[in-house]
Amino acid sequence: MTQIKSSDYRGPVLKWWQRLSAWPGGAWLFSLALGLIAPYSGSIGVRIEEIRPGYARLTMRDRRRVRNHLKSIHAIALVNLGEIATGLALLSNFSADMRGILVGIEAEYIKKARGKLTAVAEFQMPLKLEDNTPCELEACLRDQSGETVTRVRATWLVGYKSS
């Protein structure tokens, strides 16, 4: 087991967010970079609004490329948004020697998703962490009126990079 110190919470994701978001257009640039690093995730046009240790808030505009035949946002676009939110909440806790891999995901669709959506995920890193520890996170996706449209539950396997 390894003890996690609060000073370790400034890993690559959080460092880049803090560096870029301080500048005009920095949040947009961070969001664009995320889409270049993870092209499929970038396909839904997510905008990162806030990241801090254990917390991520993202938005996604309602536009034709993420819609289904029912004139609402496609179920898989919603899962993608939730996965990105949980991943950033998790990664914002990581030191440079850590890694995470998504091993399970499920969604609860509560109502049709229309309009601009906001996804929020929070995660408290355990004080003691063994290599390959499963961690469960939930992202809540809300519409502009604040109503929950979808809950995404993701299981991430957290561990340490090989030396």
N, C-alpha and C positions, 0 to 999 in steps of 0.2 A: 504494500500500500504506500501511497505517496501523499504527503500533506500538501494541500494547496494553500498558498499564501495570497493575501489580497494583492500584493505587488506583482503576482504572476498574471493578474487579470488584464494585463496590457499586451495581449498578443497581437498578431498581425492584423486581424480584422478590426479590432478596436483602435489600433494605432492609425491605420489608414483612414478610418471613419473620422477620428478626431482631427487628423491632419487636413483632410479634404473638406469636411463639413464646416470648418471655420471660415472658409472663403466663399464669396458669392459664386453660386453655381456649383459649389463643391459637392453637395448632396446629389445633384444631377450627375456629376462626373463619377461619383462613387457608384451610383446606380447603373450607369453606362458600363463602367469597368466590370461590375458584377455580371452583367449580361455578356460581356466578352469572355470572361473567365468560364462561365457556365452558360453556354449559348441557349440551351433549351429553356433554362430559367429566364433568360433575357427575352424570350419570345413573347412573354405576356406584358412586357413594358412596365415592370414594377418600379416604383419610386421609393427609395429608402428615405424615411422621414426622421427617424431617430434610432440610434443604437447606443446602449450603455451596457455595462456588465450585467448579463442575464436578461436583457430586455431588447426587443426590436419592434418597431412600428413602421409599417409599410403601407403604401396606397397603390391602387391600380384603377386606372380609368376604364370606364365601360366604353368599348369601341368595337367595331364590327369584327375585328380579327380575333376577339376572345368570346364572341357570342355563339350561341347554338341556334337551332331552328325554332326555338320557343321564344326568341327575342329576349333572352336573358344570358348571363355569363355562364359559359360552359363549365360543367362539373370538374373537368380536369384542370382548367385554368384556376378554379378555386382551390383545388388540392395543391397545385403548383405554388400559388400564393401562400398558402399555409405552410408548405414545406420550406419555402424560402424564409418565412418569418421564424419558424422554429429553428432552422439552421443558423440564422444570424444570432438569435438569442443564445444559442448554445456556443457558437464560435466566439462570441464576444467575451466569453469566460476563459477562452483557451490561451495558454502560454504557447510559445513558438514550437515546443516539442510535442504538442498534442495533436490528435486527429479524431475525426468523427465520421461515421458512415451511417447513412440511413438504412435501417434494416426492416422497418415496418411503417405503414401509414394507413390511416383510415379516416373517413370523413362522414360527418353527420350533416345532411342538407336539411336546413330548417325551413327556408323559404326561397323563392326565386331571387337571384341576385341581379340587381339592376342598379345603374348609377355608379358613382365612385365608391370603391370599397376601401376599408381600412382594416388591416390585419395586425393584431398585437399578440406577441408571444413573450412569456416570461419564464425564467429558469433559474433556480438556485443551485449552484454547483455544490456537490457534496464536499465536506471538508476533507474526507478521506476518499480516495478514488483508486480502485484497482484497475489494472489494464483490462480492456474489453468489458467495461461496465455498461449495461444497457440503461439508458436514461430516457424517460418519457416526457414529452412536452406537448402542450396544446396551444394552438393558435385559434383565436376567436376572430372571425371575419364579420364586420358590421357594414351596413349600408349607410348612406348619408343621414338617415333619420336616427341612427344609433341602434337599429334593430340587428340582432345577430342573424346572419343568413347561413353561415356554415361554421362548424367546429372541425378542425383538423387535428388529429392526434398522431404524433410521430414518435417512433422509437429510434433512437440513435445509439450506436455502439461507440463508446468513448474510450480512448486509450492513448498510448504514446507511440510516436513515430519510432521506427527502428533506427538504431545508431549506425 
